Amino acid sequence: MHIPDNYLSVSTCAVLTAATVPVWYRSIKTVVRDFPQERFSALGVAAACSFLAMMFNIPLPGGTTGHAVGGTVLAILLGPQAACVALTIALAIQALLFGDGGIIAFGANCFNLAFVCPFAGYYVYRALQRFSKNALVNVAVSSFVGLNLAALTTAIQFGIQPALFTDANGQALYCPYGLSVAVPAMMIGHLTLFGLAEAVFSVAVFAFIRQSAPHFSPEFANLTPETADVADSATQSNAEAPQVATRSSRFLPVYLMLALLIVLSPLGLLAEGTAWGEWGADEIAATQAAADGPELGYTPSGLTDGFAWNAPVPDYSLAESAPGLPDWAAYVLSAIIGTALSVVLAKLSYLFVAAKRSA
Protein backbone atom coordinates (compact mmCIF):
# COMPACT_ATOMS: atom_id res chain seq x y z
CA MET A 1 0.00 0.00 0.00
CA HIS A 2 3.06 2.25 -0.18
CA ILE A 3 2.59 4.57 -3.15
CA PRO A 4 5.86 5.03 -5.06
CA ASP A 5 6.85 8.35 -6.55
CA ASN A 6 5.41 9.22 -9.98
CA TYR A 7 2.28 7.06 -9.62
CA LEU A 8 0.38 10.13 -8.46
CA SER A 9 0.74 13.55 -10.01
CA VAL A 10 2.64 16.21 -8.08
CA SER A 11 -0.59 18.15 -7.68
CA THR A 12 -2.37 15.11 -6.20
CA CYS A 13 0.51 14.61 -3.76
CA ALA A 14 0.41 18.30 -2.85
CA VAL A 15 -3.32 18.18 -2.10
CA LEU A 16 -2.97 15.06 0.05
CA THR A 17 0.03 16.51 1.88
CA ALA A 18 -1.90 19.70 2.57
CA ALA A 19 -4.78 17.60 3.93
CA THR A 20 -2.37 15.72 6.20
CA VAL A 21 -0.58 18.80 7.60
CA PRO A 22 -3.36 19.72 10.10
CA VAL A 23 -3.47 16.08 11.22
CA TRP A 24 0.27 16.13 11.84
CA TYR A 25 -0.02 19.46 13.63
CA ARG A 26 -2.81 18.30 15.91
CA SER A 27 -1.14 14.95 16.56
CA ILE A 28 2.25 16.45 17.40
CA LYS A 29 0.62 19.08 19.60
CA THR A 30 -1.28 16.38 21.50
CA VAL A 31 1.85 14.28 21.99
CA VAL A 32 3.87 17.28 23.14
CA ARG A 33 1.17 18.27 25.60
CA ASP A 34 0.21 14.87 26.99
CA PHE A 35 3.19 12.53 26.78
CA PRO A 36 5.55 12.32 29.79
CA GLN A 37 9.13 11.21 29.22
CA GLU A 38 8.52 7.48 29.58
CA ARG A 39 5.72 7.52 27.01
CA PHE A 40 8.15 8.66 24.31
CA SER A 41 9.77 5.24 24.63
CA ALA A 42 6.35 3.81 23.84
CA LEU A 43 6.20 6.05 20.78
CA GLY A 44 9.47 4.60 19.48
CA VAL A 45 8.29 1.06 20.17
CA ALA A 46 5.06 1.78 18.30
CA ALA A 47 6.93 3.11 15.26
CA ALA A 48 9.22 0.07 15.29
CA CYS A 49 6.26 -2.30 15.67
CA SER A 50 4.56 -0.89 12.58
CA PHE A 51 7.84 -0.81 10.65
CA LEU A 52 8.39 -4.51 11.36
CA ALA A 53 4.78 -5.45 10.62
CA MET A 54 5.12 -3.97 7.14
CA MET A 55 8.18 -6.15 6.45
CA PHE A 56 6.08 -9.33 6.60
CA ASN A 57 4.89 -9.57 3.00
CA ILE A 58 2.02 -11.94 2.32
CA PRO A 59 1.49 -13.45 -1.16
CA LEU A 60 -1.85 -13.36 -2.92
CA PRO A 61 -2.73 -15.62 -5.88
CA GLY A 62 -1.95 -13.71 -9.06
CA GLY A 63 1.51 -12.57 -8.02
CA THR A 64 0.75 -9.58 -5.80
CA THR A 65 1.67 -9.12 -2.14
CA GLY A 66 0.54 -7.11 0.87
CA HIS A 67 1.17 -6.74 4.58
CA ALA A 68 -0.23 -5.69 7.92
CA VAL A 69 0.27 -2.13 9.21
CA GLY A 70 -0.79 -2.16 12.85
CA GLY A 71 -2.24 1.34 12.68
CA THR A 72 -5.46 0.63 14.54
CA VAL A 73 -3.95 -1.35 17.41
CA LEU A 74 -1.37 1.40 17.98
CA ALA A 75 -4.18 3.96 18.04
CA ILE A 76 -6.08 1.87 20.58
CA LEU A 77 -3.01 1.42 22.79
CA LEU A 78 -1.56 4.94 22.65
CA GLY A 79 -4.27 7.13 21.11
CA PRO A 80 -4.78 7.98 17.42
CA GLN A 81 -2.59 11.10 17.56
CA ALA A 82 0.37 9.17 18.96
CA ALA A 83 -0.23 6.41 16.41
CA CYS A 84 -0.18 9.02 13.64
CA VAL A 85 3.21 10.30 14.83
CA ALA A 86 4.59 6.76 15.21
CA LEU A 87 3.40 5.69 11.75
CA THR A 88 4.81 8.87 10.22
CA ILE A 89 8.20 8.03 11.73
CA ALA A 90 8.02 4.48 10.34
CA LEU A 91 6.97 5.68 6.88
CA ALA A 92 9.74 8.29 6.82
CA ILE A 93 12.38 5.67 7.63
CA GLN A 94 10.99 3.34 4.96
CA ALA A 95 10.90 6.03 2.28
CA LEU A 96 14.23 7.73 2.96
CA LEU A 97 16.40 4.75 3.83
CA PHE A 98 14.80 1.77 2.10
CA GLY A 99 12.94 3.33 -0.85
CA ASP A 100 9.67 1.80 0.33
CA GLY A 101 7.14 4.48 -0.60
CA GLY A 102 7.86 7.70 -2.43
CA ILE A 103 9.41 10.95 -1.24
CA ILE A 104 7.01 13.21 -3.13
CA ALA A 105 4.23 10.76 -2.31
CA PHE A 106 5.16 10.78 1.40
CA GLY A 107 2.21 12.99 2.32
CA ALA A 108 -0.16 10.74 0.38
CA ASN A 109 1.16 7.63 2.14
CA CYS A 110 0.83 9.34 5.51
CA PHE A 111 -2.72 10.39 4.64
CA ASN A 112 -3.66 6.76 4.01
CA LEU A 113 -1.57 4.90 6.58
CA ALA A 114 -0.94 7.44 9.35
CA PHE A 115 -4.31 9.21 9.23
CA VAL A 116 -7.11 7.14 7.69
CA CYS A 117 -6.00 3.76 9.07
CA PRO A 118 -5.41 4.63 12.76
CA PHE A 119 -8.12 7.26 13.18
CA ALA A 120 -10.85 5.30 11.38
CA GLY A 121 -9.92 2.07 13.15
CA TYR A 122 -9.77 3.80 16.54
CA TYR A 123 -13.24 5.32 16.30
CA VAL A 124 -14.70 2.06 15.01
CA TYR A 125 -13.18 0.35 18.07
CA ARG A 126 -14.68 2.94 20.43
CA ALA A 127 -18.08 2.53 18.79
CA LEU A 128 -17.88 -1.26 19.10
CA GLN A 129 -16.92 -0.98 22.78
CA ARG A 130 -20.33 0.56 23.47
CA PHE A 131 -22.08 -2.60 22.35
CA SER A 132 -19.59 -5.35 23.21
CA LYS A 133 -16.94 -5.67 25.90
CA ASN A 134 -15.10 -8.39 24.00
CA ALA A 135 -12.02 -6.30 23.36
CA LEU A 136 -10.23 -8.86 21.18
CA VAL A 137 -13.16 -9.14 18.76
CA ASN A 138 -13.48 -5.36 18.68
CA VAL A 139 -9.76 -5.00 17.96
CA ALA A 140 -9.99 -7.53 15.12
CA VAL A 141 -13.01 -5.89 13.49
CA SER A 142 -11.76 -2.32 13.86
CA SER A 143 -8.30 -3.23 12.55
CA PHE A 144 -9.85 -4.92 9.53
CA VAL A 145 -12.00 -1.84 8.85
CA GLY A 146 -9.16 0.63 9.38
CA LEU A 147 -6.83 -1.14 6.97
CA ASN A 148 -9.49 -1.52 4.30
CA LEU A 149 -10.53 2.13 4.47
CA ALA A 150 -6.87 3.05 3.99
CA ALA A 151 -6.69 0.63 1.04
CA LEU A 152 -9.81 2.21 -0.43
CA THR A 153 -8.46 5.76 -0.25
CA THR A 154 -5.23 4.51 -1.81
CA ALA A 155 -7.14 2.81 -4.62
CA ILE A 156 -9.14 5.96 -5.31
CA GLN A 157 -5.95 8.03 -5.49
CA PHE A 158 -4.53 5.56 -8.00
CA GLY A 159 -7.78 5.29 -9.93
CA ILE A 160 -8.39 9.00 -10.57
CA GLN A 161 -4.99 9.53 -12.22
CA PRO A 162 -5.77 8.30 -15.76
CA ALA A 163 -8.98 10.32 -15.78
CA LEU A 164 -7.15 13.52 -14.86
CA PHE A 165 -3.70 13.25 -16.40
CA THR A 166 -3.01 11.96 -19.93
CA ASP A 167 -0.57 12.81 -22.70
CA ALA A 168 -1.35 13.86 -26.27
CA ASN A 169 -1.88 10.23 -27.25
CA GLY A 170 -4.40 9.66 -24.51
CA GLN A 171 -2.04 7.48 -22.50
CA ALA A 172 -1.90 7.89 -18.75
CA LEU A 173 0.93 10.02 -17.39
CA TYR A 174 0.96 8.35 -13.99
CA CYS A 175 -0.98 5.34 -12.66
CA PRO A 176 -2.54 3.86 -15.82
CA TYR A 177 -5.43 1.98 -14.18
CA GLY A 178 -8.75 3.72 -13.57
CA LEU A 179 -11.16 3.32 -10.69
CA SER A 180 -12.87 0.30 -12.25
CA VAL A 181 -9.55 -1.55 -12.10
CA ALA A 182 -7.72 0.03 -9.16
CA VAL A 183 -10.50 -0.33 -6.58
CA PRO A 184 -11.19 -4.06 -7.14
CA ALA A 185 -7.48 -4.84 -7.52
CA MET A 186 -6.64 -3.19 -4.20
CA MET A 187 -9.71 -4.24 -2.26
CA ILE A 188 -9.83 -7.94 -3.14
CA GLY A 189 -6.55 -8.58 -1.35
CA HIS A 190 -7.29 -6.31 1.59
CA LEU A 191 -10.82 -7.56 2.13
CA THR A 192 -9.46 -11.09 2.32
CA LEU A 193 -5.90 -12.08 3.19
CA PHE A 194 -4.31 -8.75 4.06
CA GLY A 195 -7.23 -7.64 6.21
CA LEU A 196 -7.12 -10.97 8.01
CA ALA A 197 -3.38 -10.54 8.60
CA GLU A 198 -4.01 -7.07 10.03
CA ALA A 199 -6.69 -8.43 12.38
CA VAL A 200 -4.51 -11.33 13.56
CA PHE A 201 -1.45 -9.14 14.07
CA SER A 202 -3.44 -6.48 15.92
CA VAL A 203 -5.15 -8.98 18.23
CA ALA A 204 -1.81 -10.65 18.99
CA VAL A 205 -0.14 -7.34 19.88
CA PHE A 206 -3.13 -6.15 21.92
CA ALA A 207 -3.40 -9.43 23.87
CA PHE A 208 0.35 -9.55 24.49
CA ILE A 209 0.50 -5.98 25.80
CA ARG A 210 -2.58 -6.48 27.96
CA GLN A 211 -1.13 -9.62 29.52
CA SER A 212 2.59 -8.82 29.72
CA ALA A 213 2.96 -5.03 29.80
CA PRO A 214 -0.35 -3.37 30.77
CA HIS A 215 1.40 -0.20 31.91
CA PHE A 216 2.56 0.35 28.33
CA SER A 217 -0.88 1.63 27.38
CA PRO A 218 -3.45 3.96 28.97
CA GLU A 219 -6.05 1.64 27.43
CA PHE A 220 -5.50 -0.71 30.36
CA ALA A 221 -6.01 1.84 33.12
CA ASN A 222 -9.23 0.01 33.98
CA LEU A 223 -7.99 -3.55 34.07
CA THR A 224 -9.81 -6.81 34.52
CA PRO A 225 -9.53 -8.25 38.03
CA GLU A 226 -7.00 -10.86 36.93
CA THR A 227 -4.76 -8.34 35.17
CA ALA A 228 -5.28 -5.76 37.89
CA ASP A 229 -3.70 -8.13 40.43
CA VAL A 230 -0.64 -8.44 38.23
CA ALA A 231 -0.53 -4.69 37.62
CA ASP A 232 -0.94 -3.87 41.32
CA SER A 233 1.94 -6.14 42.30
CA ALA A 234 4.04 -4.70 39.48
CA THR A 235 3.20 -1.17 40.60
CA GLN A 236 4.12 -1.99 44.19
CA SER A 237 7.44 -3.54 43.23
CA ASN A 238 8.15 -0.70 40.82
CA ALA A 239 7.47 1.84 43.54
CA GLU A 240 10.25 0.26 45.60
CA ALA A 241 12.71 0.15 42.69
CA PRO A 242 14.74 2.99 41.17
CA GLN A 243 13.14 4.97 38.36
CA VAL A 244 15.45 3.50 35.71
CA ALA A 245 14.63 -0.03 36.79
CA THR A 246 10.93 0.81 36.66
CA ARG A 247 11.14 1.88 33.05
CA SER A 248 13.28 -1.10 32.07
CA SER A 249 10.94 -3.64 33.61
CA ARG A 250 7.93 -1.88 32.15
CA PHE A 251 9.19 -2.01 28.58
CA LEU A 252 11.18 -5.25 28.66
CA PRO A 253 8.28 -7.41 27.34
CA VAL A 254 7.65 -5.11 24.37
CA TYR A 255 11.36 -5.00 23.54
CA LEU A 256 11.33 -8.80 23.56
CA MET A 257 8.32 -8.69 21.24
CA LEU A 258 10.25 -6.46 18.81
CA ALA A 259 13.24 -8.81 18.99
CA LEU A 260 11.01 -11.74 18.05
CA LEU A 261 9.58 -9.82 15.09
CA ILE A 262 13.12 -8.99 13.94
CA VAL A 263 14.18 -12.64 14.10
CA LEU A 264 11.08 -13.72 12.17
CA SER A 265 11.28 -10.89 9.60
CA PRO A 266 12.91 -13.06 6.85
CA LEU A 267 9.55 -14.78 6.50
CA GLY A 268 8.60 -11.68 4.52
CA LEU A 269 11.03 -12.80 1.81
CA LEU A 270 8.96 -15.90 1.09
CA ALA A 271 6.33 -13.81 -0.71
CA GLU A 272 7.25 -13.38 -4.35
CA GLY A 273 5.90 -10.62 -6.55
CA THR A 274 5.24 -6.93 -6.18
CA ALA A 275 2.43 -5.22 -4.31
CA TRP A 276 -0.26 -3.86 -6.64
CA GLY A 277 0.62 -0.32 -7.71
CA GLU A 278 4.25 -0.53 -6.61
CA TRP A 279 5.84 -1.70 -9.87
CA GLY A 280 9.06 -0.15 -11.05
CA ALA A 281 9.20 1.87 -14.24
CA ASP A 282 11.11 -1.00 -15.83
CA GLU A 283 8.33 -3.54 -15.19
CA ILE A 284 4.99 -1.71 -15.42
CA ALA A 285 4.69 -2.16 -19.20
CA ALA A 286 4.49 -5.92 -18.62
CA THR A 287 1.98 -5.73 -15.77
CA GLN A 288 -1.59 -6.90 -16.03
CA ALA A 289 -4.63 -5.20 -14.57
CA ALA A 290 -5.95 -8.65 -13.73
CA ALA A 291 -4.25 -12.02 -13.52
CA ASP A 292 -5.74 -13.15 -16.83
CA GLY A 293 -5.79 -9.75 -18.52
CA PRO A 294 -3.55 -8.24 -21.20
CA GLU A 295 -0.27 -6.50 -20.42
CA LEU A 296 -0.33 -2.71 -20.19
CA GLY A 297 2.11 -2.43 -23.11
CA TYR A 298 3.59 1.00 -22.36
CA THR A 299 5.34 2.89 -19.59
CA PRO A 300 3.63 6.12 -18.50
CA SER A 301 5.96 9.03 -19.19
CA GLY A 302 5.52 10.35 -15.68
CA LEU A 303 7.29 7.26 -14.39
CA THR A 304 10.23 7.55 -16.77
CA ASP A 305 10.68 11.32 -16.48
CA GLY A 306 9.64 11.83 -12.87
CA PHE A 307 11.47 12.20 -9.59
CA ALA A 308 13.86 9.43 -8.58
CA TRP A 309 15.24 8.87 -5.06
CA ASN A 310 18.33 6.71 -4.64
CA ALA A 311 17.65 5.05 -1.31
CA PRO A 312 20.77 3.91 0.59
CA VAL A 313 19.30 0.44 1.22
CA PRO A 314 16.78 -0.15 -1.58
CA ASP A 315 14.23 -2.91 -0.97
CA TYR A 316 15.82 -3.77 2.40
CA SER A 317 18.74 -5.31 0.53
CA LEU A 318 22.46 -4.76 1.11
CA ALA A 319 23.46 -6.30 -2.22
CA GLU A 320 25.53 -3.27 -3.26
CA SER A 321 27.36 -2.62 0.01
CA ALA A 322 27.63 -6.26 1.11
CA PRO A 323 27.24 -8.44 -1.99
CA GLY A 324 28.08 -11.67 -0.21
CA LEU A 325 25.49 -11.24 2.53
CA PRO A 326 22.55 -13.67 2.32
CA ASP A 327 19.17 -12.11 1.65
CA TRP A 328 17.77 -13.25 5.00
CA ALA A 329 20.68 -11.70 6.89
CA ALA A 330 20.30 -8.41 5.01
CA TYR A 331 16.59 -8.41 5.81
CA VAL A 332 17.27 -8.99 9.51
CA LEU A 333 19.89 -6.25 9.51
CA SER A 334 17.43 -3.88 7.82
CA ALA A 335 14.87 -4.76 10.48
CA ILE A 336 17.40 -3.97 13.21
CA ILE A 337 18.32 -0.66 11.56
CA GLY A 338 14.68 0.37 11.14
CA THR A 339 13.84 -0.58 14.72
CA ALA A 340 16.84 1.26 16.14
CA LEU A 341 16.10 4.38 14.11
CA SER A 342 12.47 4.34 15.28
CA VAL A 343 13.56 4.31 18.92
CA VAL A 344 16.29 6.91 18.36
CA LEU A 345 13.95 9.30 16.54
CA ALA A 346 11.43 8.99 19.37
CA LYS A 347 14.19 9.79 21.85
CA LEU A 348 15.30 12.80 19.82
CA SER A 349 11.71 13.99 19.66
CA TYR A 350 11.55 13.83 23.45
CA LEU A 351 14.70 15.95 23.75
CA PHE A 352 13.09 18.51 21.45
CA VAL A 353 9.89 18.46 23.50
CA ALA A 354 11.81 18.69 26.80
CA ALA A 355 13.72 21.70 25.53
CA LYS A 356 10.50 23.34 24.40
CA ARG A 357 8.83 22.69 27.77
CA SER A 358 11.74 24.18 29.69
CA ALA A 359 11.95 27.25 27.47
N, C-alpha and C positions, 0 to 999 in steps of 0.2 A: 504493500500500500504506500510505499515511499515513491513519490512522484519525482522522476529525474528532471534535470534541467532540460528545457527546450520541448517538453511535451505540452506545456501550457505557455501561452503567449506571455510576454513581459507584462502586458497590461492586466491580464488575468491574475498573475502573481502579485502585482502591485495592489489590486483590489483586495485580494485575500489577505495580504500582509496588513493592509490598512484596517481590515476588519478584525485582525488578531491583535493589533497594538493595544486597544483598550482592555482586552482580556489579559494580556501580559501585564499591563499597568496595574489593573485591579488585583491580579494574582500576586505580583511582586509586593504591592503595597500591603496586602493581607499577610503575607509571609513575614515581611519586615516588622509589622505591627504585633503579630501574634506569636511568632515562633521564638521560644527561648533558645539558649545556646545548644542544649542537647538535642533539640528537635531538628537542627540543621544536619546532624548526623543521619537522622531519619530521612531527610530530603536527599542526601547523597545515596543512601541505600535504595530509596525508591527509584532514583534515576538509573542506578546500576541494575536493579531488578527488571525494569522495562527494557533497558539495553540488552540484557541477556535473553529475555523472553523473545525479542525480535531476531535473535540469532538462530532460533530453532525453526528452521524452515520445514514446512510440511508439504509433501507432494499431493497434487490433485490429478486425477486421470485427465489426459490431454496435454500434459507437459508443463503445467503452471504450478506455482508454489505460493505459499502464504505463511503467516505466522501469527502468534498471539502478540498482544501489546501490553496488557496489564493496566490499561488506563483507568478502568472503572474501579478495580480493587484498590489501586493506589488512592483514588479519590475517596473511597469509602474509609480507608484507613487513616488518611492524613488530611482530607478535605480536598475539594476539587481545585481550589487555587494552588495548593501545594503540589498536587498532582500535575497541574499545568506547568508549573516551574520545573518539576522533576523531568517530565517528558520533553520539555524544551531543551533541557541540558542533554538528555540522551540523544535527541534528534540532531542537536548541534555537533556532538561528538561523531555521530554516524556520518553526517554530511561532510564535515571538514576533514576528518581523519581517514575515514573508510570509503568515502564516495557513495554512501548508501543514502540516496535522497539528494535532491539538487540544492545548490547554493541560492540561486535566484528563486527556486521553488520552496525555499525553507519556510517562508511564511504560509504558503499553501499547505505544506505538510503539517505545520504546527496547528493550523486551523482545523485540520481533520483529526489529527492524532492527539494534540495537546489541548484542544478546546472541545470539539464535538464529542469525542470518545469519552473523556472523563466526566465532563459536565452532564451530558445526556445520561450516561450510565449511573452517575451519582443520584440524580433526581428520580430516575426510575427506581433505584434501590430504596430511596426514602419513601416513595409512593407505595411500593410493595410492603414496606415495613408496617404501614398502617393497617394492612389487611392480614398479614402473616408474619409470625415471629420466627419462622424458619429461616434464619439468616443465610445458611448455605444455599438454599434454593433461591433466595432473593439475590444473592451474589451471582449465582450462575445465570439467572434470567437477565439481570441488569447488565452484566458483562457482555452477554450475547447481544443484547440490544445496542449497547454503546458501541461495540465494534462494528456492527452492521450499519448503524447510522453514519459512522465515519467512512465506511466503505461506500455507502450511497453518495455522500457528498463528494468523495473522490471520483466516483464514476461519473457524476454529473459534470464535474470540472473537466474530466477527459472528454466527455461526450459532446459538450458545447463547442469544442475547438473547431472541428471541421465545418460547423455551421457558421462560424464567425470569421474564420481566417483561412483563406484559400489563395492560391497564386493565380496567374493569368490563365493557366490551363485547367483551373478548377480543382487542382489537387490540394489536399490539406497541407498547411504550413507546419502544423504541430501534430498533436495526436490525430491520427487519420480515421478513427472509429467514432461514429456518432452515438447518440444516446441509445438508439435501438440495439447497438452492439455492446457499448461500454457498460451499460447498467446490468444486463444479464450476465455478461462475462465476469464482472466484478462480484455480483451478488450471489451467483450460484455457489462459488467457493466459500464465501463468507457466511452464507445462510446454512451451510452444511459443515464441512470439515473445519474450516478456520474459526467459525463461531463456536463450534464445540471445543476446539483447542483453547480458545479464550476463556470459556466457561470453566473448563477443567483446571487450567492454570490459575485462574482467579480464586476458585474455591480452595485449591490446594494452598495457595499463599495465605488466604484469609484464615483457614483452619489452623495452619501452622502458627501464624502470629497469635491467634487467639489462645492457642494451647501453650505455646512455648515462650512468647514474649508479649504478653498483653499490654505492658507499659509502653510498647512501641507506638501504640495508636490510641488517640482519644476515643475512638469508637468503642473501646472496651472499658470505659469509665464505669459503666453500669454492667458489672460482670455477672455471669450465672453463679449460683452458690458454689459449685465445684471449683470454677476458675477463681472466684473471689478468695477462696481459702488459700489457693496457691499464691495469688497476688498479694494477699495480706501478709503471708509469711515472707514473701520476697521483699515487700515494703519494709517489714520490720528488720530483716537482716540487712537490707540496704541502708536503713537509717543508722545502723551501728557501724557501717563500713565507710571508708573514705569516699569522697565524691567521685574520684577517678575510678575506683573499683565499682561504684554504683553504675556508672555509665558503661563500663566494660561488661559487667554481668548482664546489663539490660539489653545490650545489642549483640552479645555473643551468639545467640541462636540465629539472628538474621544474617550475621556474617558467615556463619556456617552454611546457611541456606544459599547464599551467594556463591560460596566455594563449591557447593555441590552443583549448582547450575553451570559454573565455569568448567568443572570436570566433565559434565555431560554435554557441553556445547558442541563437540564434534558430531553429535547426532544430527545437527543441522546440515551437515555436509551430505547426508544420505539422500536428501531430496534433490533430484536433478531437474533442470529446467529453470526458467526465469519467471518471476512473478508477472502477472498480466499488467501491461503498461509500463514495464521497466526494462524493455529491450534496449540494447545499444543501437547506435545509428548504423552499425555495420551488420545488424541482424534483422532490423524491422522489416526490410523489403521481403524477407522470406517468412514473416509471421503470418498466421492465419487468424481471422476474427473468431472462428470456431474450429474445433478439432478437425472437422471434415470439410472445412471451407477452403476457398482458394487463397493463395498467397497474396499479400498486399501488392507486390510487384514494383514498388517504388519507395524511395526514402524521402520523406518530407524535408523540404529545404531548410526549414527551421532547425532540424536536428543536425544537419551537416554544417550549417553556417552559424549556429548559435553559440552560446557561452559554453566553455569547457573548463572544468576544474580538475587539476591533476592531484588527486588525493594521495597522501603519502603511503597509505596502506590500502590500495583499492581492493574491494571485495573481500576484506579481511584476510588477504593473502600477503605473505612476505616473500613471494617468488623472486622479486627483483633484488631485495636486500639480502635475502638468505635463500638462495636457490636450492640448496640441498635439504631444507627443512621440510618434513612431511606436512601435508595439508592439515592433518588433524592437530599437529603441534602448533602450526601457525594460527589456526582457529582458536585454540586455547590461549595462546599468547595474546591474540587480539581481544579475547574476552577479558583477560586480566588487565590489559591496557585500558579498555573501555570502562571497566569497573573502577579501576584506580582513578581515572580521570573524573568519573562521576563523583566519587567521594571527595577528591581534591577540590573540584569546582564548588561543591557544596560548602566545603570548609572556607574557601576564599570568599564565597558569598557571605558567610557569617562574619568574617573579618571586616568586610565592607559595611555590613549592617551594624556591627559593633561600633565601628568608627563613626557611623552616622548617628547612632544613638547617643554617643558620648560628646558629639559636637554641640 
